[in-house]
Amino acid sequence: MQRHLISAADLTRDDAVLILDTAEEMARVADRPIKKLPTLRGRTVVNLFFEDSTRTRISFEAAEKRLSADVINFTAKGSSVSKGESLKDTAQTLKAMGVDAVVIRHSASGAPYRLATSGWIDAHVINAGDGTHQHPTQALLDAFTMRRRLVGPDAGLGKDLDGRRVTLVGDILHSRVARSNVDLLHTLGAEVTLVAPPTLLPVGVETWPCEVSYDLDSTLTKSDAVMLLRVQRERMNAAFFPTEREYSRRYGLDGDRMAKMPDHAIVMHPGPMVRGMEITAEVADSDRCTVVEQVTNGVSVRMAVLYLLLGGAEPAVAHPSPTTTLATRRSAPTSELRPTEEK
């Protein structure tokens, strides 16, 4: 693993599979009576959020606390940022406090990269979403969910998504989730198709490692997973389609369209969902929809990322071999995957 996680495009196949396999071990911790591990005890992680967030911020905080890290939550509102403090000054303040990792969400594309490469702070940097650029942990949890549902939790260990067909539908233009998923799914061997009106496709999309279609119905019958994306009105400064009703009619997923999908196919959404626009209540509440699973899996994946960046360089193994040396046990999380005692 590299020192930082800035973009899904930076991950090799081995990196991605290592994270997914480690997340499987972390997921088993959630089934224990005590869900806490001592892996990152003594480490300090700052959640540096310059944009509003519910799922991502809480998911990272839950992951950090389950690994016993000391957590500091920072939001732009109510901080010196609202008084005009720069990212550099904020970073240097955190450096002076001796933080070990920074999870950053920012409205400006490239802010996490700048933080990681500027020398302002000596800490691991994890991108929790920057502008319309990247959201790597979202792509990882999506891939983790696909592998679990399409291959199986145990059968999927060590495997990628080779040959799986994934369709992303909706506001591709403003979506960092779409960009991250295209990069990661391509690395994992999946075949990706983007479906959107021409006005919601970015310039240069023809150079992306994926197919592009304007017809949702033609792609459903051959999709293993269909991921719907929210129309991000807060990032729009023009009218990109005539009406919500027109958009929903052509690019929304309802019960009739879901029936055209293969029996094993799943429906995904990174959230928050706008019911009645890109997805109907019937689909959102069906057994084929993985929205709640994605939230659960997000904690496991982020635990894996934090562990691999801060804790060690080997996957978590539930049962070490009898020949495992003390040195190996210190570098791997095996001996650490015991619940901490509650005081």
Buried (B, 14 or more C-beta within 10 A) or exposed (E): BEEBBBBBBBBEEEBBBBBBBBBBBBBEBBEEEEBBBBBBEEBBBBBBBBBEBEBBBBBBBBBBBBBBBBBBBBBBEEEEBEEEEEBEEBBEBBBEEEBBBBBBBBBEBBBBBBBBEEEBBEBBBBBBBBBBBBBBBBBBBBBBBBBBBBBEEEEBBEBBBEEBBBBBBBBBBBBBBBBBBBBBBBBBEBBBBBBBBEEBBBEEBEEBEBEBBEEBEEBBEEBBBBBBBBBBEEEEEEEBBEEBEEBBEBBBBBEEBBEBBEEEBBBBBBBEBBEBBBBBEBBBEEEBBBBEBBBBBBBBBBBBBBBBBBBBEBBBBEEBEEEBEEEBEEEBBBBBBEEBEEE
